[in-house]
Amino acid sequence: MLYWLLYLKLFHYFPPFRIFRYLTFRTAFASLTALFTALIVGPLVINRLREFQIGQYIREEGPKAHQKKSGTPTMGGLLIVIAMVVPTLLWADLSNLFVWIAVLATCAFAAIGFTDDYLKVVHRRNLGLTARAKLGLQTATSVLIAVALIAMQTRGMYSTRLLVPFIKQFRPDLVIEPLLHYPHLWPLAFVPFVAFVAFFIVGASNAVNLTDGLDGLAIGCTVIAAGALAVLTYVSGHAVFAGYLELQRMPQVGELTIFCGAMVGSSIGFLWYNAHPAEVFMGDVGSLALGGAIGTVAVMIKQELLLPFIGGIFVIEAVSVILQVGSYKLRKKRIFKMAPLHHHFELLGWSESKIIVRFWIASLIFALFALTTLKLR
């Protein structure tokens, strides 16, 4: 919106406005706008949540120290989404379809999380949407994102080929090309791509959701992951950097750097209120939206296989749950004292603050490793 007004419309009358054409400048302003939006609007949102008595319900089987957090305002993820979407719409080029896919995907996952949180508040217990319903809605949203990307591919704006870290010459196509020659089988050709996209986006969304169990843990890791994505997005859309790093250059995805910058800014702003001891929890409306946004951006910039490193802590937390459930069902034994993994360390006697900071450090190490793979291709 501001890009259209200040650069496209007023640049000819006031030449200094040419600065608004630069992606780095607009990304910085989007980050700052998101940060200050979260800081300013935060108290209003928290007070309104308290007025509506929208408090968190803590499961009884969790660590006993968490019971004192019962009643803390939840659904604070609404603040994150507002602080992400508004700056993106202000500073991004709204003629860019990738920006709209990212924004709409974030809002769709936020809506799923909002429904889940709302049902928990109505039922006054830690039970919202059923696992099957939540997974079904997430999958349906991810399929729609995949279909949108297929439409972009037919216009030459996207590629269904996979970029494999460390093996720059190996770029398998996720579309079964022979089936494209048969009109009645054409939709089946894209099944592997759709399944691949859905797996990564749904996985990312749920992984962030599982990590959101300690004050500031998930949002701190999100700041780091979103920062790494911002770098990857910028170089993927930059002609010189993409050529030097032998990446598949997609000029229009560069505009997603603004979206990632807004995610960083809004996450830092929310962390101000979510830091231990938290004044507000993000709830599923925040965790599902952030995970969906991270997964969607990774798919659009062709860095799906780097996603386990970009969001390393999220993956570890999700895997810990899978291993715990699988081990109990198969052997009737638990691997960890409690899953997700952060609860295991709590029951080992680690303080909450120590777990959070150490997980942030590990998240930073994972993100830096993901960035180093750019040169090691």
N, C-alpha and C positions, 0 to 999 in steps of 0.2 A: 504493500500500500504506500509506504513512505518512499520506497524505491521508485515506484511508478510516478509519484508526485514530484519528488525532489530531483530525480535524475531524468526520467523520460519526458517530463512535462516542463520543468523549470530550468533545466540545465542550460538551454539556449539563451535564457534571459539572465542567468547568474552562473557563469562558468565555474566558479569554485565548487558548485554542486557536483562536478564530475567525480569528486571523491566517493560519491555514493555508488559508483559503478564497480568499485573494488570489493571483491568478495571478502577479503580479510577485514576491511573496515566495517562492513555490514555485519560480519560475524561477531566482531568485538562488541558492536553496539547492541546486537541481539542478545548477547550474553549478559551485558550490563542491564539491559532493559528487563530481561527475565529475572536477574538477581534482585533488582530493586522492586520489581512487581511482587515477588515472593515476600520480600522483607516488609513491604508496606501493607500488602493485602493480608499477610499472615495473621496478625492479631485479630483482624475483622473476621476471618474465617474461623479461627479457633474459638472466639467468643460466640459466634453464631452456632457452632457445633455444640458448645456447652449449653447454650440456650435450648437447643432442640434435644438435649440429653443424648447425644450420639456418642456413647462411650464404648470402649473396647471391652469385650468379654474374653477373659483368659481361661484357657482350658485347664481343668483341675489336675490333669496328669503331668503338666509341665513343671519346670522348676518352681519351688515354692516362693522364691524371691520375686517371681513375676506377678503373684497375686496382688501385690500392693499397686500394680499398674492398672488394675481393673478400674474402669470408669474414665481413663484418660481419653480425651476426644480422639476419634478415629475418622476415617474418610478425608484426612488431610491431603490425600492425593489429588483432590479437586484443585487445591492450590498449585500443585506441581503442574497439572495439565493446563490450567489457565496461564501460568507463567511460562509454559513452553509454547503454547499455540499462539497466543497474542503477539509476542515478539517475532515469531516466525512469519505471521501474516503481515506484520509491519515492515520487516526488513528484507524479506525474500522476494524474488521475482515470481509473482503469482501466476505467470503464464507457464511456469515450469511444472510439468505433470508429476515429476518425482516428489516435489514438495507437497503437492496435494495428496499423493498416496501416503506419504509419511504422516501428515497431519490427520487424515481420515482414519488411518490404521490406529494411531494413538487414541483418537476419540472413541473408536469402536471397542478397543480393549478396555478403555476407561469405563465405557458403558457396561461392559460385562462385569467388571470389578465393582462398579457402583451398585448394580443389581445384587451382587453377592453380599456386599456390605449392608445394603438396605434391609435385606432379608434377615441378616444377623441382628440388626437393631430391632426390627419388628418382633422377631422371635425371642429377643433378649437372651441369646445364647450364641456360642461360637459355632453356628451352623447356618450357612447360607444356601447357595445353589448346590445341588448334588454334584459330585465329581464328574458324573457322566454329562450332566447338562452344561457345566462349565467347560469341559473339554470339547464338547460338541460345538458350542458357540465360538470357542477359540479356533477350532479347526475350520469352521465355516468362514470366519473372518480371514484366516490365512489363505484359504482357497480363493477367496475373492481378490486378495492381494496378488496371488499367483496369476490369476486370470488377467488382471490389469497389466502385469508385467509381460504376459504373453502378447497382449495387444500392443504394448510398447515395442516388443521385439519385431512384430510384423511391420512396424513403421521404421525399423532400423535404429531405434533409440536404446535398445537393450539387447543383451546376448544371453542365451540359455547355456552357454559354455561355462564350465567350472574352472576357476583358477585354483591350482594346487600349490600350496606353499613349498618352496625348495625345488619344485620340478616345473620350471617355467615353460617348457615345451609341451607338457602334457595338459591339454585342455579338452577333456571329454565333454561331449554335448549331452545334456540331460533330456533331449528330445529324440525320440525314435524316428529318425529321418525317413526310413523306407515307408513308414505308415502314412507319411504326408502325401504320398502319390495316390492314395486311395481315399476319395472324398468321404466315404462312409466310415472310415477308420481314423480320420484326421484327429478327432478329439483324443483318441487313445494315445496318439503320439506324444502328448504333453503330460500324460499321467505321471511318469517318473519325475518330471520337473515340479509339478504341483505337489506331489508327495514330499519331495525334498524341501521345498519352500515351507510347507505346512509343518514339517518336522522341526525345522530350525526356529521358526517364529513361535510356535506353540511351546517348544522346549525353552526358549529364552524367556517367554512370558512367565511360565511356571517356575523357572529357576530363580528369577528375581523374587517371585512371590514366596518361595520357600526360604529365601535368605532373609526376608523381612521378619526377623524375630527378636532382634536386639535394637536398642535405641541407636539410630544413626548407622547401623551396619549396612543395610541394603542401599541407602541413599549415598553413603560415602563411596561404596564400590561403584555405584552408578556414575558419580562424578568422574572417576578414573576411566571407566569404560567409555563414557560419552566423549571424554577428551581424546582417547585413542581413536575412536571412530571419526572425530572431527579431523584429525590428521590424515587418516586413511581416505576419508571422503575428499579432502582438499587435493591430495596428490593424485587421486583417481580422475579428477576432473581437470587437472592441470596438464597442458600439453608437454611442457618440458620435463616435469617430474615423472609423469606417467611413462614417457619415452625412456628416460634415464633408468627408471626402476623396472622397465619392461612389464608394466601393467597394461591391462586393457583399458584404453582411455575412453571414457564416456563423458563428453563435455558437460552434459546437462546435470549429471549427478553432483557436480561441484556445488550447486546451489544448496544441496543438503547440508553443507558445512554450516550454514546459518541455523538449520534445524538442530544440528548437534550442539552448536554453541549455545542455543537457547536451552537445550537440555542440561548442559553443564551449569549455566547460570541459575536456572530454576531449582536444580538439585542442591546447589550450594545455599541458595536462599532458604530452601526447606530444611536443610541440615541445621540452620541457625535455630530452628524451633524443635527439631527432632533429635538434637544431640542429647546425650545422657546427662541428667534425667529428662526424658522427652516430655514436651508440652503437648505434643500431638503425634498421632501415628498416621502413616500414609494410607493404611488399609489396602484392600485389594484394588480399589479404584486407582491407587498410585502404582502399586507394584506390577499389576498386570499391564497398565499403560506403559510404564517404563520398559518392561521386558519386551512388550510387543514392539515398541519404538526401536529398541536396540536390535532386535531380530530383523525387523523390516529394513532398517538402514543397511545392516550387514548384507542382506540378500540383494538389495538394490545396487550396492557398490561392488558386488561379486567377491566379498570377503567372508563367505559363510564358514569356510573351513578354518578361518582365523578366530571365529567367534568363541570357541572354547578357551582361547587364550585371552582374548579381549575381556571376556567376562569369566575369568578363571575361577574365582570364588563362587560365582553363581553355579557353575558346572559342578564344582566339588560338593556344594550343598545339595544339589539335586541328586547327584550320584550317591551320596551318603544315604538319602532316603530310599532310593531304589535298592541299594544293597541291603539296607536294614529290613525293608519289607520282604524282599526276596529271600533273605536268609531265614527270617522268622517263618515264612510260609513253607519253605522247603525243609528246614532243619529244626524249627521251633527254638532257635537260638538267635540272640541279638549280637551283632557285631559291635555296635556302639551302645553306650549307656542310654543314649536317646538320640533320635534324629529329628531335624537336620543337625549337621555336625557341630554348629555353635552351641547347641544344648549339651552335647557330649562333653565339651570343655567346661561348660558351666558346672556340670555334675562332678567333674574332676577337681573342682575347687577354684578354677580361674575366675577372677573378677570380670564383671561385664565389660568394663572399660578396657581391660587388657585384651580380651578377645576381640573387641571391635577394632582397636588400633592394630593388632597383629594381623587381622584379616585384611585391613586396609593396606598394610605393607605388602602382604602377599598379592593382593589385587594389583598393586602398582607394579610389582615384579612381573606378573603375567602380562600386563598391558605393554610394558617396555619390551618384553620378549616378542610380543606380537608385532611391534613396530620394527624390531630388528630383522624380522623375516622379510621385510620389503627389499633389503639389500642382499639378502642371502638367497634370493630366488635363482 
